[in-house]
Amino acid sequence: MLDTKLRDYADTDTYPFHMPGHKRKDSGNFFGIEAMDITEIRGYDNLHCPEGMIRESMDLLRKIYGTRESWYLVGGSTMGILISVSSVCKPGDKILIGRNCHKAVYNCIRLLQLEAVYCYPEVSGQFDVYKDMKPESIEEILKEHPDVKAVVITSPTYEGVVSDVTGIKKVLERYDIPLIVDEAHGGHLIFHEYFPKSAVECGADLVIQSTHKTLPSFTQTAVLHLCSELVSKERIEEMIDIYETSSPSYLLLASAEYGIMYMNEKEDKVNQYVDKLKKFRRRCGQFNHLLLIDANEMNCFDYDRGKLVISVKNTNISGKQLFDCLLNDYKIELEMENLTYGIAMTSVCDAEKDYDRLWEALYEIDREMEKSERTVKKNQIVYPKKIMESWECSQYPSYKVDLEQAEGKICGKYVMIYPPGSPILVPGEKIIKEVVENIRYYLYNGYNVTGISGDQITVIDHEVTDRRGHVK
């Protein structure tokens, strides 16, 4: 059945402005699929103990990115995050993370029973988008929590916002704390000066990149970079052995290598990619209502202009309506939609005609906006208060309540829009009125909200006490 559905989809004319980065263009013909699906047969090396062709490829990877060591991963950036955090934290340690981190970071916190300290990024009131993580904000938190063992941030974010990794690392050096950067959406950054500098160039200790998001590689491929002496290479390899499958797909390994080598060797293609992005962004200046977000509008440290974030804030449509209109009327599928914007992901594989098709569709939508007088309710990004650690919730019975009865209770299950997979609610957080309103609006408008069953949310049955047993 899956095979049939995939073949049917391949016959459609819907264009993918979403990942994976190969955009289905000859993706099945990159390197003779029939002969590539092998295991660790004699003469073909072993990812868990590379000494031959995989070792040679990893050495080249290390040279391209300028790292101390780089590893291919066949479990995506999720695996890279699990490996990285587990390499620098022991069970019970304290970890500082951006509240907008991917769910993989939260899952690792639960696995290791870590104490999570959150850094809350500012929110752009103009676009309802998380802004960059500030070095001074992290420093203030470390003054209060000097026993933090690691810091994890996301840069670029799903929306393309880049943080000052160099500045953050300078703060952490005074505490001898490793910096882990989830750069899943930044595998392309080092290949052209048009893009922001990669975290591997800015002092991060561990950097995780997906090769399938913005490079021409298959889904599930990623790389993990070790960039300093602060983290033990042997410890990372130990964690790789634990988290990585013992039978890694050579097809995926070859695909990850292909995507990186393509970007590194096809300078003319990368230059053309940048030229097409520049032209598209200039043309979007003709819109009357839609707005393509850029660094100037976001007022953030830096911005990845390879990510096309189309804001519908202060218009009469929602991000989902934009998504649906592009898909149903123009056969263009975006990567994701939020209440006030939609995201188109680009790569070196997008052709000039593909950008033209997207722009012409957006231009028509922009002109039609004047015909409607209906206004769209906007959401308010708010931060619930953490009452207990996520893993502590398993100590208490859980039950489901209607959303309208959830205010004031403690969340017992992750609630998030997927993608991008950054939790709206984390288990152990107090459910507040604004969050309930946002969730209800997401559900009403047909968004994919995970962690909600019908109109009910999971909460835990307990009386909140501190570690001494005193009622809070």
C-alpha positions in Angstrom: 0.0 0.0 0.0 2.8 2.4 0.9 4.5 1.7 -2.4 1.3 2.4 -4.3 0.7 5.6 -2.5 4.2 6.8 -3.2 4.0 6.0 -6.9 0.6 7.8 -7.1 2.1 10.9 -5.5 5.1 10.8 -7.8 2.6 11.1 -10.7 1.1 14.4 -9.4 2.2 17.8 -10.5 2.2 19.3 -7.0 5.5 21.1 -6.4 7.3 20.6 -3.0 8.5 23.8 -1.3 9.3 21.5 1.6 11.9 19.1 2.7 13.7 16.8 1.7 16.1 19.1 -0.2 16.4 16.9 -3.3 12.8 18.0 -4.2 12.2 14.6 -5.7 14.2 15.5 -8.7 16.0 12.4 -9.8 16.3 11.4 -6.2 15.9 7.8 -7.1 18.7 8.0 -9.6 21.5 9.7 -7.6 23.5 6.5 -7.2 21.9 3.3 -8.5 19.5 2.4 -5.7 19.3 -1.3 -6.7 23.0 -1.9 -5.9 23.2 0.3 -2.8 21.0 -1.4 -0.2 23.7 -3.5 1.5 24.9 -4.1 5.1 28.4 -4.3 6.5 29.7 -6.9 4.0 33.5 -7.5 3.7 35.3 -4.6 2.1 32.6 -2.1 2.7 33.6 -0.8 6.2 31.5 -0.4 9.3 29.9 2.9 10.5 30.5 1.9 14.1 34.2 1.3 13.6 35.1 3.1 10.3 38.5 2.2 8.9 37.9 2.1 5.2 35.7 3.9 2.7 33.5 5.4 5.5 36.5 6.6 7.3 37.8 8.3 4.2 34.4 9.9 3.6 34.3 11.2 7.2 37.8 12.6 6.9 36.7 14.6 3.8 33.6 15.7 5.7 35.8 16.9 8.6 38.0 18.8 6.1 35.0 20.5 4.4 33.5 21.7 7.7 36.7 22.3 9.5 35.8 20.2 12.5 37.7 18.0 14.9 35.5 15.1 13.9 32.3 14.6 12.0 30.0 11.5 11.9 27.3 10.5 9.5 24.0 9.7 11.1 21.1 7.6 9.7 18.6 8.6 12.5 18.2 12.2 11.6 19.1 15.2 13.7 17.0 13.7 16.5 19.7 11.0 16.9 22.4 13.7 16.9 20.6 15.6 19.7 20.2 12.5 21.8 23.9 11.6 21.3 25.1 15.1 22.0 23.2 15.7 25.2 24.0 12.2 26.5 27.7 12.8 25.8 27.9 15.8 28.1 25.3 15.2 30.8 24.9 12.5 33.4 21.5 11.5 34.9 20.3 14.2 37.3 22.4 17.0 35.8 21.1 20.5 35.1 20.8 21.6 31.5 20.0 25.0 30.0 17.9 24.9 26.9 15.9 27.3 24.7 12.2 26.9 25.4 11.7 26.7 21.6 14.0 23.6 21.3 12.8 20.5 19.3 11.0 17.7 21.1 14.1 15.6 20.8 15.8 17.8 23.4 12.9 17.3 25.8 12.9 13.5 25.2 16.6 13.4 26.2 15.8 15.3 29.3 13.2 12.7 30.2 15.5 9.8 29.4 18.3 11.2 31.6 16.0 12.7 34.2 17.8 16.1 33.8 16.7 19.3 35.5 15.7 21.7 32.7 16.4 25.4 33.0 14.7 27.4 30.2 15.9 30.4 28.4 12.8 32.1 26.8 13.6 33.8 23.5 11.8 37.1 22.7 8.8 36.9 20.4 8.5 39.3 17.4 5.2 41.0 18.0 5.1 41.9 14.3 5.3 38.3 13.1 4.5 36.0 16.1 7.9 34.3 15.5 10.6 33.4 18.1 13.6 35.7 17.9 17.2 34.9 18.5 18.7 33.7 21.8 20.7 36.5 23.5 24.1 36.0 25.1 23.2 38.3 27.9 20.0 36.4 28.6 21.9 33.1 28.9 24.5 34.8 31.1 21.9 36.1 33.5 20.5 32.5 33.9 24.0 31.1 34.4 24.6 33.5 37.3 21.6 31.9 39.0 22.4 28.4 37.9 26.2 28.1 37.7 26.0 24.3 38.0 24.5 23.9 34.5 26.4 21.2 32.6 25.4 22.0 29.0 23.5 24.6 26.9 21.4 23.7 23.9 20.0 26.2 21.4 18.3 26.0 18.0 20.0 28.1 15.3 18.7 28.6 12.7 15.1 28.1 13.9 12.4 26.6 11.8 11.7 30.2 10.6 15.4 30.9 9.8 16.3 33.0 12.8 20.0 32.8 13.7 21.5 33.5 17.1 24.9 35.0 18.1 26.6 31.6 18.6 30.0 33.3 19.0 28.7 35.6 21.7 27.0 32.8 23.5 30.1 30.7 23.5 32.2 33.5 25.0 29.8 33.6 27.9 30.0 29.8 28.4 33.8 29.8 28.3 33.8 31.5 31.7 31.8 28.5 33.1 33.6 25.8 31.1 30.2 24.6 29.7 29.8 23.0 26.3 27.4 24.6 23.7 25.3 22.2 21.6 23.6 23.8 18.6 20.7 22.2 16.9 21.5 23.4 13.3 19.3 20.9 11.7 18.1 23.6 9.2 21.6 24.9 8.5 23.4 22.2 6.6 23.8 24.6 3.7 25.1 27.6 5.5 28.9 27.1 5.0 28.6 26.8 1.2 27.9 30.5 0.4 28.6 33.9 2.1 25.0 34.9 1.3 24.0 32.7 4.2 24.8 33.3 7.9 27.9 31.7 9.4 27.4 28.1 10.6 27.7 27.3 14.2 30.7 25.1 13.3 32.5 28.4 12.4 31.4 30.3 15.5 32.8 28.3 18.4 30.0 25.8 19.2 31.3 22.5 20.7 28.7 20.2 19.1 26.7 20.9 16.0 23.9 18.8 14.6 22.8 19.2 11.0 20.2 17.5 8.9 21.4 16.8 5.4 17.9 16.1 4.1 16.3 19.4 5.0 18.3 21.8 2.8 20.7 19.5 0.9 19.9 17.0 -1.8 19.9 14.0 0.5 17.4 11.4 1.5 15.1 11.8 4.5 16.6 10.6 7.8 20.2 11.6 7.0 22.2 13.9 9.2 25.7 14.7 10.5 27.1 15.4 13.9 30.2 17.7 14.2 32.6 17.9 17.1 34.3 21.3 17.0 36.3 21.5 20.2 38.4 19.7 22.8 35.9 20.4 25.5 33.9 17.2 24.7 35.3 13.7 24.6 35.4 12.1 21.2 35.4 8.7 22.8 32.3 9.6 24.8 30.4 10.6 21.7 31.4 7.4 19.9 30.1 5.5 22.8 26.8 7.2 22.6 26.7 6.7 18.8 27.0 2.9 19.5 24.1 3.1 21.9 21.7 5.2 19.8 22.6 4.3 16.2 21.2 1.2 14.6 23.7 -1.6 14.3 22.6 -2.0 10.7 22.9 1.5 9.2 21.6 1.9 5.6 24.5 2.4 3.2 22.0 4.0 0.8 21.3 6.7 3.4 25.1 7.1 4.1 25.8 7.5 0.4 22.9 10.0 0.1 24.2 12.1 3.0 27.7 12.1 1.4 26.2 13.0 -2.0 24.3 16.0 -0.7 27.3 17.5 1.0 29.7 16.8 -1.8 27.3 18.2 -4.3 27.1 21.5 -2.4 30.9 21.5 -2.0 31.8 20.7 -5.6 29.0 22.4 -7.6 29.9 26.0 -6.9 28.1 27.2 -10.0 24.9 25.5 -8.9 25.1 27.1 -5.4 25.7 30.5 -7.0 22.7 30.0 -9.2 20.7 29.0 -6.1 21.6 32.3 -4.3 20.8 34.3 -7.4 17.3 32.8 -7.6 16.7 33.6 -4.0 17.8 37.2 -4.4 15.5 37.6 -7.4 12.6 36.0 -5.7 13.0 38.2 -2.6 13.2 41.4 -4.8 10.0 40.4 -6.6 8.1 39.9 -3.3 8.6 43.6 -2.7 5.6 44.1 -5.1 3.2 42.6 -2.6 0.6 44.9 -1.0 -0.4 42.6 1.9 1.8 39.6 2.1 5.3 40.1 3.5 8.4 37.9 3.1 10.3 38.1 6.4 13.9 39.2 6.3 16.6 40.1 8.9 15.6 43.8 8.8 12.0 43.0 9.6 12.8 40.5 12.3 15.4 42.7 14.0 17.4 39.6 15.0 21.1 38.8 15.1 21.1 37.1 11.6 18.7 35.4 9.3 18.8 32.6 6.8 17.4 34.0 3.6 17.1 30.5 2.1 14.0 30.1 4.3 10.9 31.8 2.8 8.6 32.8 5.6 5.5 34.4 4.2 3.7 36.5 6.8 -0.1 37.0 6.6 -0.1 39.0 9.9 -2.7 41.9 9.7 -4.4 40.4 6.6 -7.8 38.7 6.3 -6.4 35.2 6.0 -4.5 32.7 8.2 -1.4 30.8 7.5 -3.4 27.7 7.1 -5.7 29.4 4.5 -2.6 30.4 2.6 -1.2 26.9 2.8 -4.5 25.4 1.6 -5.0 27.9 -1.2 -1.5 27.2 -2.6 -2.0 23.5 -2.4 -5.5 23.3 -3.7 -5.6 26.1 -6.3 -1.9 26.2 -7.4 -0.6 22.7 -6.6 2.2 24.1 -4.5 2.9 22.6 -1.1 4.6 24.6 1.7 6.7 23.0 4.5 4.3 24.2 7.2 1.8 26.7 8.3 1.2 28.6 11.5 -1.6 31.0 12.4 0.1 34.0 10.9 2.6 32.7 8.4 3.6 29.9 6.0 7.1 28.5 5.3 8.5 27.5 2.0 11.8 25.6 2.2 14.2 26.0 -0.7 17.3 24.2 -1.8 19.8 24.1 -4.6 17.4 21.8 -6.5 14.6 24.4 -7.0 14.6 25.7 -10.6 13.8 29.2 -11.8 10.4 28.1 -13.0 9.6 26.8 -9.6 10.3 30.2 -8.0 8.2 31.8 -10.7 5.3 29.5 -10.0 5.4 30.3 -6.3 5.7 34.0 -6.9 2.9 34.1 -9.4 0.6 32.2 -7.0 1.5 34.5 -4.1 1.0 37.6 -6.2 -2.5 36.5 -7.2 -3.4 35.7 -3.6 -2.0 39.0 -2.5 -4.3 40.9 -5.0 -7.3 38.9 -4.0 -6.9 39.8 -0.3 -8.5 43.2 -0.9 -11.9 41.5 -1.7 -12.6 40.1 1.8 -13.5 42.1 4.9 -13.2 39.2 7.3 -10.5 39.5 9.9 -8.6 36.6 11.4 -8.0 36.2 15.1 -4.3 36.2 16.0 -2.6 34.1 18.6 -0.5 35.2 21.5 2.7 33.3 22.2 3.0 32.8 26.0 5.2 30.8 28.2 3.6 28.4 30.8 5.2 28.1 34.2 7.2 24.9 34.9 5.9 23.3 38.1 8.0 20.1 37.9 10.3 18.2 35.5 8.6 16.3 32.7 9.9 13.0 33.9 8.5 13.5 37.4 4.9 13.5 36.0 5.1 9.7 35.6 4.9 9.5 39.4 1.3 10.7 39.4 -1.9 9.3 37.9 -3.1 11.0 34.8 -6.5 11.6 33.3 -8.2 13.6 30.5 -10.2 16.7 30.9 -12.0 19.0 28.4 -9.8 22.0 27.3 -12.3 24.4 28.9 -11.7 22.7 32.3 -7.9 22.5 31.9 -6.9 26.0 33.1 -4.8 25.8 36.3 -4.1 22.1 36.0 -0.7 20.5 35.3 -0.1 19.2 31.8 0.7 15.5 31.6 1.5 15.1 27.9 3.4 17.0 25.3 1.2 19.3 23.2 2.7 20.6 20.0 2.1 21.6 16.4 4.0 19.3 14.1 5.9 20.5 12.3 8.0 22.2 13.8 7.8 20.0 16.9 8.5 22.7 19.6 6.2 22.0 22.5 3.3 24.4 23.2 3.0 22.5 26.6 5.6 20.3 28.3 4.5 17.8 30.9 4.9 19.4 34.3 3.8 22.9 33.1 0.8 24.7 34.5 -1.9 25.2 31.9 -2.8 28.9 31.6 -5.8 30.6 29.9 -3.9 32.0 27.0 -2.5 28.6 26.1 -5.9 27.0 26.2 -7.2 29.7 23.9 -4.4 29.2 21.4 -4.9 25.4 21.4 -8.6 25.7 20.8 -8.0 28.1 17.9 -5.5 25.7 16.4 -8.0 22.9 16.6 -10.9 24.9 15.3 -8.9 25.9 12.2 -7.7 22.3 11.5 -4.1 22.4 12.5 -2.2 19.2 13.4 -2.1 19.4 17.2 -0.5 16.4 18.7 -1.1 15.5 22.4 -4.8 16.4 22.2 -7.5 13.8 21.9 -10.6 15.3 20.4 -11.2 18.3 22.6 -9.4 16.8 25.7 -6.0 17.2 27.2 -4.1 14.9 29.5 -3.4 16.3 33.0 -1.8 14.8 36.1 -3.6 14.2 39.4 -1.5 15.5 42.2 -1.0 18.2 44.8 2.0 20.2 43.8 4.7 20.2 46.5 8.3 21.2 46.6 11.1 18.7 47.1 10.6 18.8 50.9 7.0 17.9 50.5 5.6 21.4 51.3 2.6 22.4 49.3 3.4 25.2 46.8 
